[in-house]
């Protein structure tokens, strides 16, 4: 579960730096693989983890505002 949280945190950091498009598919695949591994090991434990991680739904950060000051320079 900690590894999943770390990957989600990393993705949020990359999103805030404007690199989310590059890393999102990679990180989502890594998270999915970790979840599949956990599910295959122990279905009861998986249910507990799913409830815990379900509360950590990834949300995209709001878009960065366009720098309007540069447009007014004309």
Buried (B, 14 or more C-beta within 10 A) or exposed (E): BEEBEEBBEEBBEBBEEEEBEEBBEEBBEBBEEBBEEBBEEEEEEBEEBEEEBEEEEBEEEEEEEEEEEEEEEE
